[in-house]
Amino acid sequence: MSKKHVGPRILVIDIETSPIESWTWGIWEQNVGLEQIKTEWTILSFAAQWVGQKEVIYRDTGGHGPGQVRNDFHVVSQIRGLLDAADIVIAQNGKRFDVRKINARMAMHKMKPPSPYRVIDTLIECQKYFAFTSHKLAWTSKYLTNSPKSEHKQFPGFELWKECLLDNPKAWAVMKRYNIRDIKATLKVYLQIRPWMTSHPNVTIYDDIAKAGCPNCGSHKVRSNGKRFTQHTSYIRYICEKCGAWSRGKIMQTSLRTRRSKLTGI
């Protein structure tokens, strides 16, 4: 982020957390009380990428021995720094999971909140606009992109998290590939669904350029294409020649006299 940046700083992020360790008397439909919790969950690793840049940032808590794997202060501090620099954050299930989990760990470490940012949750956006067979990243990345979500066959299922908690270097190497692959998959899913998003933050607000541009991707390669009609007036309609998103102008095309003559239902 050293050179002058035009437009919003958009960050894609994904975290992996450790499980809560607790005492139970069974394995089926257990209700775990607070007094049964032995060890609290923490953030094990994260991967992040700025949209428009190739570098993927990855950090984890490994390499210091099993007793330090759950010490996530430095990892959380690095995440906070990235969020503080971001205008928009993209994450799969980010609103329900990643962002709230990160906030919880920042609060527990007595950190101040980062500067405000907008969140685009690719899971919620897929649910809003599409009826895919599944809206999980494993499905959407497989059918919408050429970067499907990674599997970790060397350490299947919970085994990967178990071995990372034991600070197994081989497990951490797999976790890194898994985490980074999720970032690449999330980014490509976002780029595929972005033209469909009518509620996407208007990225042209951030560049302060007095020229028409696509509110979704920021490209100035937009052309007029018909009119957008509302209940009382009309606007010039535009299509982005780069991403394909539709937008409309801000100036009403229907005269005040004509608008005053129109009726509306009650």
C-alpha positions as CSV (number, residue, x, y, z in Angstrom):
1,M,0.0,0.0,0.0
2,S,3.0,2.3,-0.3
3,K,2.2,4.0,-3.6
4,K,-0.7,6.4,-4.0
5,H,-3.9,4.4,-4.0
6,V,-6.9,5.4,-6.1
7,G,-10.4,4.2,-5.0
8,P,-11.3,2.3,-1.9
9,R,-8.9,-0.1,-0.2
10,I,-10.7,-3.5,-0.5
11,L,-9.4,-6.3,1.7
12,V,-10.3,-10.0,1.4
13,I,-9.7,-11.9,4.7
14,D,-10.3,-15.3,6.2
15,I,-9.4,-16.6,9.7
16,E,-9.1,-20.0,11.2
17,T,-9.9,-20.5,14.9
18,S,-9.0,-23.0,17.5
19,P,-11.7,-25.1,19.1
20,I,-13.0,-24.5,22.7
21,E,-11.6,-27.2,25.0
22,S,-14.1,-28.5,27.5
23,W,-15.0,-31.4,29.8
24,T,-18.1,-33.4,28.9
25,W,-19.7,-36.8,30.0
26,G,-20.7,-37.8,26.5
27,I,-20.4,-37.1,22.7
28,W,-24.0,-36.7,21.7
29,E,-26.1,-33.5,22.1
30,Q,-24.1,-32.2,25.0
31,N,-24.9,-28.9,26.7
32,V,-21.6,-27.4,27.8
33,G,-21.8,-25.1,30.8
34,L,-19.4,-22.2,31.3
35,E,-17.8,-23.9,34.2
36,Q,-17.0,-26.9,31.9
37,I,-14.8,-24.8,29.6
38,K,-11.2,-25.5,30.1
39,T,-9.6,-23.4,27.3
40,E,-11.1,-20.6,25.3
41,W,-11.0,-20.4,21.5
42,T,-8.4,-18.2,19.8
43,I,-7.4,-17.2,16.2
44,L,-4.9,-19.7,14.9
45,S,-4.2,-18.1,11.5
46,F,-5.4,-15.6,8.9
47,A,-4.8,-15.0,5.2
48,A,-5.6,-11.6,3.5
49,Q,-5.2,-10.0,0.1
50,W,-5.8,-6.5,-1.1
51,V,-7.9,-6.5,-4.2
52,G,-5.8,-5.4,-7.2
53,Q,-2.6,-6.8,-5.6
54,K,-1.0,-10.3,-6.0
55,E,0.6,-10.6,-2.6
56,V,-1.3,-12.8,-0.1
57,I,-0.6,-12.0,3.6
58,Y,-0.5,-15.0,5.9
59,R,0.3,-15.2,9.6
60,D,-0.2,-18.0,12.2
61,T,0.6,-18.7,15.8
62,G,2.9,-21.7,15.1
63,G,6.6,-22.2,15.6
64,H,6.7,-21.4,19.3
65,G,5.7,-24.8,20.8
66,P,2.3,-26.3,21.7
67,G,2.0,-24.1,24.8
68,Q,2.1,-20.9,22.7
69,V,-0.2,-21.9,19.9
70,R,-3.3,-20.3,21.5
71,N,-1.4,-17.0,22.1
72,D,-2.9,-14.9,19.3
73,F,-2.0,-11.4,20.4
74,H,0.4,-10.6,17.6
75,V,-1.8,-12.2,14.9
76,V,-4.8,-10.2,16.1
77,S,-2.7,-7.1,16.2
78,Q,-1.7,-7.6,12.6
79,I,-5.3,-8.2,11.6
80,R,-6.4,-5.0,13.3
81,G,-3.7,-3.1,11.3
82,L,-5.1,-4.4,8.0
83,L,-8.7,-3.6,9.0
84,D,-7.7,-0.2,10.1
85,A,-6.3,0.5,6.6
86,A,-9.3,-1.0,4.8
87,D,-12.4,0.8,3.4
88,I,-14.2,-2.4,2.4
89,V,-13.7,-5.9,3.8
90,I,-14.8,-9.0,1.9
91,A,-15.2,-12.4,3.6
92,Q,-17.2,-15.6,3.2
93,N,-19.6,-15.7,6.1
94,G,-17.8,-12.6,7.3
95,K,-20.6,-10.8,9.0
96,R,-21.7,-13.7,11.2
97,F,-18.3,-15.2,11.8
98,D,-14.9,-13.6,10.8
99,V,-15.7,-10.0,11.7
100,R,-17.4,-10.8,15.0
101,K,-14.7,-13.3,16.0
102,I,-11.9,-10.8,15.2
103,N,-13.8,-8.1,17.2
104,A,-14.1,-10.5,20.2
105,R,-10.4,-11.2,20.2
106,M,-9.5,-7.5,19.8
107,A,-11.7,-6.6,22.7
108,M,-10.3,-9.4,24.9
109,H,-6.8,-8.1,24.1
110,K,-7.9,-4.6,25.2
111,M,-7.3,-3.3,21.7
112,K,-9.1,-0.2,20.3
113,P,-11.5,-0.7,17.4
114,P,-10.1,-0.1,13.9
115,S,-11.4,2.7,11.7
116,P,-14.9,2.0,10.3
117,Y,-15.2,-0.2,7.2
118,R,-17.9,-1.7,5.0
119,V,-18.3,-5.5,5.0
120,I,-19.3,-7.5,1.9
121,D,-20.2,-11.1,2.9
122,T,-20.0,-13.3,-0.2
123,L,-22.2,-15.9,1.5
124,I,-25.0,-13.4,2.2
125,E,-24.7,-11.9,-1.3
126,C,-25.0,-15.3,-3.0
127,Q,-28.0,-16.1,-0.9
128,K,-29.6,-12.7,-1.8
129,Y,-29.2,-13.0,-5.6
130,F,-28.9,-16.7,-6.5
131,A,-30.6,-20.0,-5.8
132,F,-27.4,-22.1,-6.1
133,T,-27.6,-25.7,-4.9
134,S,-25.3,-24.6,-2.0
135,H,-24.0,-21.2,-1.1
136,K,-21.0,-22.6,0.7
137,L,-17.6,-21.6,-0.6
138,A,-16.8,-25.2,-1.5
139,W,-19.7,-25.1,-4.0
140,T,-19.6,-21.6,-5.3
141,S,-15.8,-21.6,-5.9
142,K,-16.0,-24.9,-7.7
143,Y,-18.8,-23.8,-10.2
144,L,-18.1,-20.1,-10.5
145,T,-14.3,-20.0,-10.5
146,N,-11.2,-21.9,-11.5
147,S,-9.9,-21.8,-7.9
148,P,-12.0,-24.2,-5.9
149,K,-11.8,-24.3,-2.1
150,S,-8.8,-26.4,-1.0
151,E,-9.1,-29.8,0.8
152,H,-6.6,-30.9,3.4
153,K,-6.4,-34.7,2.7
154,Q,-3.1,-35.1,4.5
155,F,-4.8,-34.0,7.7
156,P,-8.5,-34.7,7.1
157,G,-11.3,-33.1,9.1
158,F,-10.5,-32.1,12.6
159,E,-7.0,-33.7,12.4
160,L,-5.6,-30.5,10.9
161,W,-6.6,-28.3,13.8
162,K,-5.5,-31.0,16.3
163,E,-2.0,-31.2,14.8
164,C,-1.7,-27.4,14.6
165,L,-2.5,-27.2,18.3
166,L,0.4,-29.6,18.8
167,D,2.5,-27.2,16.7
168,N,3.2,-29.8,14.0
169,P,5.2,-27.9,11.2
170,K,3.7,-30.2,8.5
171,A,0.2,-29.3,9.7
172,W,1.0,-25.6,9.7
173,A,2.2,-25.9,6.1
174,V,-1.1,-27.5,5.1
175,M,-3.1,-24.9,7.1
176,K,-1.2,-22.1,5.2
177,R,-2.1,-23.6,1.8
178,Y,-5.7,-24.2,3.0
179,N,-6.1,-20.6,4.3
180,I,-4.5,-19.0,1.3
181,R,-6.6,-21.1,-1.1
182,D,-9.8,-19.9,0.7
183,I,-8.7,-16.3,0.1
184,K,-8.2,-16.8,-3.6
185,A,-11.5,-18.7,-3.9
186,T,-13.4,-15.9,-2.0
187,L,-11.8,-13.2,-4.1
188,K,-12.8,-14.9,-7.4
189,V,-16.3,-15.6,-6.2
190,Y,-16.7,-12.0,-5.2
191,L,-15.5,-10.8,-8.6
192,Q,-17.9,-13.2,-10.3
193,I,-21.0,-12.0,-8.4
194,R,-20.0,-8.3,-8.1
195,P,-21.9,-7.2,-11.3
196,W,-25.1,-8.7,-9.9
197,M,-24.9,-6.8,-6.6
198,T,-27.3,-3.8,-6.5
199,S,-26.3,-2.9,-3.0
200,H,-22.5,-2.9,-3.6
201,P,-20.8,0.1,-2.0
202,N,-20.3,2.8,-4.6
203,V,-16.5,2.6,-5.2
204,T,-16.5,5.8,-7.3
205,I,-17.1,7.9,-4.2
206,Y,-13.6,7.1,-3.1
207,D,-11.7,8.4,-6.1
208,D,-13.0,12.0,-6.2
209,I,-12.9,12.0,-10.1
210,A,-15.7,14.0,-11.8
211,K,-16.4,11.4,-14.4
212,A,-19.1,8.8,-14.7
213,G,-17.9,5.4,-13.5
214,C,-19.3,2.0,-12.6
215,P,-20.3,2.0,-8.9
216,N,-19.4,-1.7,-8.5
217,C,-16.0,-1.9,-10.0
218,G,-15.0,1.7,-10.6
219,S,-14.3,1.4,-14.3
220,H,-15.0,4.6,-16.3
221,K,-15.8,2.4,-19.4
222,V,-19.5,2.9,-19.0
223,R,-22.0,3.7,-21.7
224,S,-25.6,4.8,-21.7
225,N,-28.1,2.1,-22.5
226,G,-31.8,3.1,-22.4
227,K,-33.7,4.4,-19.3
228,R,-34.3,3.2,-15.8
229,F,-38.0,3.9,-14.9
230,T,-39.1,4.3,-11.3
231,Q,-42.6,4.9,-10.0
232,H,-42.5,8.6,-10.7
233,T,-39.7,9.4,-13.1
234,S,-36.9,8.0,-15.2
235,Y,-33.1,8.2,-15.3
236,I,-30.4,7.4,-17.9
237,R,-29.4,3.8,-17.6
238,Y,-25.7,2.7,-17.9
239,I,-23.9,-0.6,-18.4
240,C,-20.3,-1.2,-17.4
241,E,-18.2,-2.5,-20.4
242,K,-15.7,-4.0,-18.0
243,C,-17.7,-6.0,-15.4
244,G,-21.2,-5.8,-16.8
245,A,-22.9,-4.2,-13.9
246,W,-25.9,-1.9,-14.5
247,S,-26.4,1.5,-12.9
248,R,-28.3,4.7,-13.5
249,G,-27.6,8.4,-13.5
250,K,-28.7,10.8,-10.7
251,I,-30.5,13.4,-12.8
252,M,-34.2,12.8,-13.3
253,Q,-35.2,12.8,-17.0
254,T,-38.9,13.4,-16.5
255,S,-39.9,17.1,-16.3
256,L,-41.4,18.5,-13.1
257,R,-44.7,19.3,-15.0
258,T,-44.9,15.7,-16.2
259,R,-44.1,14.3,-12.7
260,R,-46.9,16.4,-11.2
261,S,-49.4,15.0,-13.7
262,K,-48.7,11.4,-12.7
263,L,-50.9,9.5,-10.2
264,T,-49.8,6.9,-7.8
265,G,-51.6,4.0,-6.2
266,I,-52.9,4.1,-2.6
